[in-house]
Amino acid sequence: MGVIAWLALGLLAGAVAKAILPGRDPGGLIGTTVIGIAGAFLGGWLSSQLLGRTVQREFFDPATWGSAVVGALVLLIGYRVLFGNSRD
């Protein structure tokens, strides 16, 4: 997959992570979007490094989507722990 595909996957993974963990985030929509994109990259990298599962070239691979969503969830939870659970 190319960089554009990873960005699109990250946007969608961030939306899925946000649906799983609803609530207001300190960074708002832009912060959640960036976390989703970074989570997709992190999830793909961790999947290839720790599980020995290389990232497929296909956009609709379930394992790629799963790793992207899990990476986004991990970063979103970490972000909430570090910066608070809601905006004031």
N, C-alpha and C positions, 0 to 999 in steps of 0.2 A: 504494500500500500504506500502511496505517496504521502507527502506532508499534508496536502489538502484533504485527503481522505481521513488522516489522523485528526485533523482539526474538526472536521465534520463529526467524526466518531466521538471526539472529546466533548463537543457541544451536546450531542445527544446523551452521552454517558453522564454528563453533568446534570442534565434535565432529569434523567432517571434517578440519579443519586439524590437530587433535590426532592423528587416525589417520594422516595423512600424515607428521607429525613426532612419532613416539612418544618417550616418555621422561618423566621427572619434571620438572615445571616449578617454579620457585621459588614461584609463587603457588598451586599446587595446583589443585583443581577450580574453585574460585570465581574465581581469577585467570584461568584459561583461559576460563571462561565469559564473564567481562567482556571479555577480549581478543576473543573471538569476536563479541560484540555490537558492540563498537567497530569491529572489522574489517569487519563487514557495512556499517555506516554509512560508514566510510572508503572501502571498495570501491565502494559505490554513488555516493558523491560524486565520487571520482576518475574513475569511468567516465563520469559526466555532464560533468565539467569537461575532462578531457584527451582523451577519445575522442569526445565529442559524442554519446554514447549515453545518452539519457534513461532513467531507471529506469521500467520498466513497472509498471502497476498490478496485474499478475497475479503471484500468489505463485509460480507454477511456471514462470516464464520462465527458460530456461537461462542467458542472459546475466546476469541478476540474481544467480542462484546462483553463477555463476563469479566475478563481481566480489566477492561477499561472501566466498567461500572464499579468493580471492587476497588480499583485504584482511586477513582473519584470519591467513593465513600470514605476510604481511609483518609484522604486529604481533607475532605469536608469535616469529618469528625475531628481531626487534628486542628483544623482551622478554628472550629468552634471551641475547642478546649483552650487554645492559646489566646483567642481574641474575644471570647464571650459568645453567648448564645443569641443575643438580639441587639439591634441597634437602638440607641437612645436618641 
